[in-house]
Amino acid sequence: MIPVVAVALLAGDGRVLMQRRPQGGAHGGLWEFPGGKLEPGETLESALIREIGEELGIVLDGATLAPLAFASDPVQPPAPRETYVILLYTCRQWSGAPRCLEGTERGAEIAWFAPAELDGLAMPPLDRPLAAALQRAI
């Protein structure tokens, strides 16, 4: 099982930041919560802080991260794909202005959405239940 951490960055007006994956890769062009895989020796929070710094150029404080929900593959996917579990945190405070730092030449982007708008976004399957959990929580 591959653990993945993600964050719902929540602006003061209630909008949430979503990231569009670059074209050409797995789930290319779909919107997701920003984050990524853990590296050996990392805690969930330290991995999330590192990933968000690399992807969005902002600094998160582990004390401001609140676990919200998780999503996992309901059945073992066919090979060669491995099983994933995504752990979603919320965060309302960070340092810096988020910007898309990776994959922009292939269509990657970020945008802010009202929680009700998440239903209309094309997302990878595991992000759907996370979006629903976020909508219920705010």
Number of C-alpha atoms within 10 A of each C-alpha: 10 11 15 21 24 27 27 24 23 20 15 9 7 14 17 24 21 21 21 24 26 20 16 10 9 10 16 16 20 18 23 27 25 22 26 20 18 19 13 7 8 12 11 18 20 16 21 27 21 19 22 21 17 16 18 19 17 17 18 22 13 14 9 13 21 15 14 15 17 18 18 19 14 10 7 12 11 8 7 6 8 11 16 18 17 23 21 26 24 18 19 15 16 16 10 12 9 18 14 16 15 15 14 14 9 14 14 19 19 20 14 15 16 14 18 11 12 19 12 7 14 15 20 16 13 17 21 17 14 23 22 15 16 19 15 9 9 8
